[in-house]
Amino acid sequence: MRFSSLLAATTLACLLLSGTAHAASAYPIRDRVLTANKLYRTGELRASQCAERDVKPNDVAAAKRYLTAVLNCLNRSWGAHFKRAGLPFTKARIGFITKPRKYCGDSWGSTSATYCNAERRFLVLLDDSLLEDPSDLYLFGLAAHEYGHHVQNLTGIARAYDRYPFRNKTELNEQTRRMELQAECLSGVFIGSVWDALRERSKEDWETLLEITRNSGDEQDKIRSHGRGRNIAVWLDKGFRATSPQVCNTWTASASKVS
């Protein structure tokens, strides 16, 4: 469904694809790779060009071209940002399927897309529900969110998350929400940095994406893994307005902000 969630892109993706067990520990989060990562001190993403390609409803070929073009923008923007910050960078890759299949060692589930740390690639399920009305920014935001997981992978955040201990399911779910909400914030950072280049888009387009996001999240699912829709929208908009990873430190945010 269109309102299934922008973050349905990775239903427990970082947890399930890692294959890493967690041990017991206490809060707050104390791993400095998570709480004080160099990423937060890299400054704003500089404005860059990113022209959207045409995409029509239920047109798989056009959707592939559209998403590949967005990925190219993401690689250019984040690649230049990492270079200025003196951080190592590797481009992300993208793949497409039209039917769910096992990926990166796990069954597909109900996700729209999934990033695989080991492959540094995300796979997008181009099914009828995703392509029924691609006129909004949903596809753009989907790619930007998955790339947020790539940024987490490159900066060691993904590995630190994989190994971080938890005492119970409640703590595990909160850690997963921090991971997912950070990826959403990073997607907002990118979208904000290229917003002026999206000349066909208006404030209403952004508000529509926020509304889609508010009508998504854990309220639509039994798994408390991505956050409530209103919180997802808050982190997305926060990144968009700041265009800097500095505001995306979900690991030091209060529990209520990642609920």
Secondary structure, DSSP 8 states (H G I E B T S, - for coil): -TTS-GGGGGTTHHHHHH--------SS---HHHHS-GGGGS--------------TT-HHHHHHHHHHHHHHHHHHHHHHHHHHT------EEEEESS---BTTB--TT-SEEEETTTTEEEEE--HHHHS-TTSSHHHHHHHHHHHHHHHHHTTHHHHHHH---SSHHHHHHHHHHHHHHHHHHHHHHHHHHGGG-TT--HHHHHHHHHHHHT-BGGGSSS-SS-BHHHHHHHHHHHHHH-SGGGG-GGGS-GGGG-
